Amino acid sequence: MTALVAACAVAGLILGSFANVVIWRVPRGESIVSPASACPRCGHRLRWWENIPVVSFAILRGRCARCRERIPWRYPAVELATAALFAATALWRGPSPDLAAYLLLGFVAVVLAAIDAAHHRLPNAIVLPAIPALVALLVPALATGVGEAGDLLRALAGGAALGAFYGAIALVSPRGMGMGDVKLAGLLGIALGWIGWDALIVGAFAAFVLGAAAGTVIALVRGTGRRTVIPFGPWMLVGAAVGLVAGPALVAAYLAAMGIA
């Protein structure tokens, strides 16, 4: 297990570096493949040793090697966050055949949270391809006996149900819920549904509770009243994490407390 967690953490560092490219380029409509990474101010093409996750930032002291423009702290933060999330996912799933699916979800979560926080957008270029990719990575688990056909059907039903729920909210209150949130709900519904309906229910509920709490705190701090608008995507992702990790246990505890189970 230690080796798996360490390997996932290293993979997270490397993919975190790529996540920074996606976070910067996709909202600007740029290719994530070419050209090579460069300083946005002077155009200096980064050499290999300037692209080592976290280490290069420390060596360069947070500045471009040529023009000395400051490199945002977001870059090492994203790399470290991706590494931590990958390690935590490995601890949660272990050497399970569905680990790759949830590592993919973790990568997408980091990218979407950063983009939504900065631009209030959840780009189709990221969300839509992630849906079939997630399903494709869950399918191999069926062949190993970890999952059953019913689990995959429940995952697909969960994606449809959560997407429809968010879609209904978007129709009733288009200013409060965007279509990007609806599509993200479909992706998260699949991931939550694979674990179980209890995970999906807790994940959906937690997103609204955490989002409302965050909005209230920000409104109080800024003194902006009820007109404060915060991106909801990050809270959908955090809520989904709560549902995935703790959803079944929370539902079981609630039912036991009610004397139902």
C-alpha positions in Angstrom: 0.0 0.0 0.0 2.8 2.4 0.8 4.4 1.9 -2.6 1.0 2.5 -4.3 0.4 5.7 -2.4 3.9 7.0 -3.1 3.6 6.1 -6.8 0.2 7.9 -7.0 1.7 10.9 -5.2 4.5 11.1 -7.8 2.1 10.7 -10.6 0.0 13.5 -9.1 3.0 15.8 -9.1 3.7 15.1 -12.7 0.1 15.4 -13.8 -0.3 18.5 -11.6 2.3 20.2 -13.8 0.2 19.3 -16.8 -3.0 20.5 -15.0 -1.4 23.9 -14.8 -1.1 24.0 -18.6 -4.8 23.0 -18.9 -5.9 25.5 -16.4 -4.1 28.3 -18.2 -4.8 27.4 -21.8 -8.3 25.9 -22.0 -10.2 29.1 -20.8 -8.2 31.0 -23.5 -9.1 28.6 -26.3 -5.5 27.5 -26.7 -4.1 24.0 -27.5 -2.9 22.0 -24.5 -0.4 20.1 -26.8 1.6 22.9 -28.4 3.5 25.2 -28.3 5.8 24.2 -25.5 5.4 25.9 -22.1 6.8 29.4 -22.0 6.7 32.6 -19.9 3.6 34.5 -20.8 5.5 37.8 -20.5 8.7 37.3 -22.4 8.0 34.1 -24.3 11.0 32.3 -22.8 10.6 28.5 -23.6 11.0 26.5 -20.4 14.0 24.1 -20.4 13.5 20.6 -18.9 14.9 21.6 -15.5 12.5 24.6 -15.3 9.6 22.1 -15.6 10.2 19.9 -12.6 7.1 20.1 -10.4 7.6 22.2 -7.3 11.4 21.8 -7.4 11.8 24.2 -10.4 9.7 26.9 -8.6 12.0 26.7 -5.6 15.2 26.8 -7.7 14.0 29.8 -9.7 12.7 31.4 -6.5 9.3 31.9 -8.1 10.5 34.0 -11.0 11.1 33.5 -14.8 14.7 32.7 -15.5 14.9 35.4 -18.2 12.7 38.3 -17.4 12.3 37.7 -13.6 8.5 37.9 -13.9 6.9 36.4 -10.8 5.5 32.9 -11.2 2.1 32.6 -9.5 2.0 30.5 -6.4 -0.9 28.7 -8.1 1.6 26.5 -10.0 3.2 24.7 -7.1 -0.1 24.8 -5.2 -1.8 22.9 -8.0 1.0 20.4 -8.3 1.0 19.7 -4.6 -2.8 19.6 -4.4 -2.9 17.0 -7.2 -0.2 14.9 -5.6 -2.1 15.0 -2.2 -5.4 14.2 -3.9 -3.9 11.2 -5.8 -2.3 9.9 -2.6 -5.5 10.3 -0.7 -7.4 8.5 -3.5 -4.9 5.6 -3.4 -5.4 5.3 0.4 -9.2 5.3 -0.1 -9.5 2.8 -3.0 -6.3 0.8 -2.5 -5.2 -1.4 -5.4 -8.7 -1.6 -6.7 -9.4 -1.9 -10.5 -11.5 1.3 -10.2 -8.6 3.3 -8.8 -7.7 4.8 -12.2 -11.2 6.1 -12.7 -11.1 8.0 -9.4 -7.6 9.3 -10.1 -9.0 10.7 -13.4 -11.8 12.3 -11.4 -9.3 13.8 -9.0 -7.3 15.3 -11.9 -10.4 16.7 -13.5 -11.6 18.1 -10.1 -8.4 20.0 -9.6 -8.5 21.5 -13.1 -12.2 22.4 -12.9 -12.0 23.9 -9.4 -9.2 26.2 -10.4 -10.9 27.3 -13.7 -14.3 27.8 -12.1 -12.8 29.8 -9.2 -10.9 32.1 -11.6 -13.3 32.3 -14.6 -16.7 31.1 -13.3 -16.7 28.5 -16.1 -16.7 24.8 -16.4 -15.5 24.2 -19.9 -17.1 21.6 -22.1 -13.7 20.7 -23.4 -12.9 19.2 -20.0 -16.2 18.0 -18.6 -17.7 16.3 -21.7 -14.7 14.0 -22.6 -14.3 13.2 -18.9 -17.8 11.5 -18.8 -17.1 8.6 -21.3 -13.5 8.4 -20.0 -14.7 7.8 -16.5 -17.2 5.1 -17.6 -14.5 3.4 -19.7 -12.2 3.2 -16.7 -14.9 1.7 -14.5 -15.7 -1.1 -17.0 -12.5 -3.1 -16.3 -13.6 -3.4 -12.7 -16.5 -5.6 -13.9 -14.1 -8.2 -15.2 -12.3 -8.5 -11.9 -15.4 -9.2 -9.8 -14.9 -5.9 -7.9 -18.0 -4.5 -9.6 -21.1 -5.9 -11.2 -23.2 -5.0 -14.1 -25.7 -3.5 -11.7 -23.1 -1.2 -10.3 -22.4 0.2 -13.7 -26.1 0.6 -14.4 -26.5 2.4 -11.1 -23.6 4.7 -11.9 -25.2 5.6 -15.3 -28.5 6.1 -13.6 -26.9 8.2 -10.9 -25.3 10.4 -13.6 -28.6 10.8 -15.3 -30.5 11.5 -12.1 -28.1 14.1 -10.7 -27.8 15.7 -14.1 -31.6 15.9 -14.4 -31.9 17.4 -10.9 -29.4 20.1 -11.7 -31.0 20.7 -15.1 -34.4 21.3 -13.4 -32.8 23.8 -11.1 -31.1 25.5 -14.0 -34.5 25.8 -15.8 -36.2 27.3 -12.8 -33.3 29.6 -11.8 -30.9 30.0 -14.8 -29.0 32.8 -12.9 -28.3 30.6 -10.0 -27.2 27.4 -11.9 -25.3 27.2 -15.2 -25.3 24.5 -17.7 -21.7 23.8 -16.8 -22.9 22.8 -13.4 -25.5 20.5 -15.0 -22.9 18.7 -17.1 -20.5 18.4 -14.1 -23.4 16.9 -12.1 -23.7 14.2 -14.7 -20.0 13.3 -14.3 -20.2 13.4 -10.5 -23.4 11.4 -10.5 -21.6 8.5 -12.3 -18.7 8.5 -9.8 -21.0 8.7 -6.8 -23.5 6.2 -8.2 -20.8 3.6 -8.7 -20.2 3.6 -4.9 -23.9 3.6 -4.1 -27.1 5.6 -3.9 -26.2 6.7 -0.3 -22.9 8.2 -1.6 -24.9 10.1 -4.3 -27.5 11.5 -1.9 -24.8 12.6 0.6 -22.6 14.0 -2.1 -25.4 16.1 -3.7 -26.7 17.3 -0.3 -23.2 18.2 0.9 -22.5 20.4 -2.1 -25.5 22.6 -1.4 -24.7 22.8 2.3 -21.1 23.7 1.8 -21.8 26.1 -1.0 -24.4 27.9 1.1 -22.1 28.1 4.0 -19.3 29.5 1.9 -21.6 32.0 0.3 -22.8 33.2 3.7 -19.3 33.6 5.1 -18.1 35.5 2.0 -21.1 37.8 2.1 -20.5 38.5 5.8 -16.8 39.2 5.3 -17.3 41.3 2.2 -20.4 42.9 3.5 -22.1 42.4 0.1 -25.4 40.9 1.3 -27.3 38.3 -0.6 -25.9 39.4 -4.0 -22.6 37.6 -3.5 -22.1 35.2 -6.3 -19.6 32.3 -5.9 -18.7 29.6 -8.3 -20.6 26.5 -7.4 -18.4 24.0 -9.2 -15.7 23.7 -6.5 -18.4 23.0 -3.9 -20.0 20.3 -6.1 -16.6 18.7 -6.2 -16.0 18.9 -2.5 -19.5 17.7 -1.8 -18.9 14.7 -4.1 -15.7 13.9 -2.2 -17.7 13.9 1.1 -20.2 11.6 -0.5 -17.6 9.2 -1.9 -15.6 8.8 1.2 -18.2 9.2 4.0 -21.6 8.8 2.3 -22.3 5.2 3.1 -21.2 5.5 6.7 -23.2 8.7 7.2 -26.3 7.2 5.8 -25.9 4.1 7.9 -25.3 6.2 11.1 -28.4 8.3 10.3 -30.6 5.2 9.7 -29.3 3.6 12.9 -30.1 6.8 14.9 -33.6 6.8 13.5 -34.0 3.1 14.4 -34.5 2.1 10.8 -31.5 0.0 10.5 
